[in-house]
Amino acid sequence: MAKSAPVRSESMTDRAILHFTVNLLETHFPLQVCGYDCQTSDLWRVLVASAARRSTVEATCLDLEEVPASNTIRHHLQEQLATLEIPQLQECCNQVLQSQVPDWLWQTAQHKALDVALDLHDMPYYGKADLHDPDHWICRGEADHGTTRFYRCATAYVIRRGVRVTLAVVFVSPTHSLVEVVQSLVGQVQDLGIAVRRLYCDKAFCTVPVLRYLQQETAFSAIVAASLRGKAQGRGLRARCRGRCSYRTTHTFASAEYGQLSVPVGVVRTRAQRRDGSTRPQWLVYVLLRVEDPLPAVRESYRLRFGIESSYRMLEAVRLRTTSNQAARRFLSAGLALLLYNIRIALQWVYLRAPGAGPPRVVAKQLSLDRLTRLLTRAVEDIYGVITAIPPPS
């Protein structure tokens, strides 16, 4: 008979959540501030509040009453990050992310291989930069959000029991190839003792070098979403989107630099709903490497179990805004956003375990991401006070 799940009797408070978050950050990141009017805890509280508000350090400090000045916060932050190398920052982010993985996930990984998803996140950059500087971290990409320059990071995560947990992050340099990024992420996951059963990749990874690497790596299967390119009457993937049903075929991807590669693909015909309620045909194409599942199951698995396209919106929901051209600060904002999402999952499994026999489960709706950000914001406002009146100019 299954034992009853232990239930925590105490309630979560906004102060307790903030203290837990700040203590976690102070433990894993080597940022130390000991000033007359600003301490390390002040620095992290302002950063956490800014992330929860999806705002800037300047706007957060202007809204709080007894907080250190925004210039003081930025000065200490820039001074501390100036001596922190990006690889060291990346290692700190991975350590703190993995510290918040629920225990049951580690227990599951000991007995069975897990499905892992990879995703690329581009953070738009609108400033000027010396692209000839070998130390810059600005990547070029397709035009999006009014720019072609981005700070880029890649993440590996699992979804198990409806829970999305980020396991690893890689901060991408312009000199990094996508194959190196995939190898680094998969390697970090395997170093944790997690065997990969199947790899799910978003459209950005659908390139000849990555597909060639995944084709040669036979330890796991892979499903890679492909962008519909070319003309309907041409030789691209768009020309494959015809007929009245889904089908499997072989497609040859061509690259002027890396040559050609033929891989099996699944062309899935589905229907998309318009705003007026009517539907229209929609085609989806997936590269299927060592995948024998029926095509409807492939589509449902990619859509339901791994909401890869929506993970960017999750990160943006709690990412601190900044106009700084300091790469470490940009990547710190991304790492902090990923951590807040993992903290939410960790707190749910500690405090919101549902009583009763059977497999462990939580009442997740009591701590949504929106509620977590509001609790963190209220705790910071309670500590420093808020501006409730604006005096006339003297």
Secondary structure, DSSP 4 states (H G I P E B T S, - for coil): -PPPPP---SPP-HHHHHHHHHHHHHHHS----B-SS-BHHHHHHHHHHHHHHT--HHHHHHHBSSSPPHHHHHHHHHHHHHTS-HHHHHHHHHHHHHTTS-HHHHHHHTTS-EEEEEEEEEEE--S---TT-TT--PEEEEEETTEEEEEEEEEEEEEETTEEEEEEEEEEPTT--HHHHHHHHHHHHHHTTPPEEEEEE-GGG-SHHHHHHHHH-TTSEEEEEE---S-TTSSSGGGG--SSS-EEEEEEEEETTTEEEEEEEEEEEEEEE-TTS-EEEEEEEEEEES--S-HHHHHHIIIII--HHHHHHHHHHTPPP-----HHHHHHHHHHHHHHHHHHHHHHHHH-BPPSSSS--B-GGGG-HHHHHHHHHHHHHHHH-B----PPP-
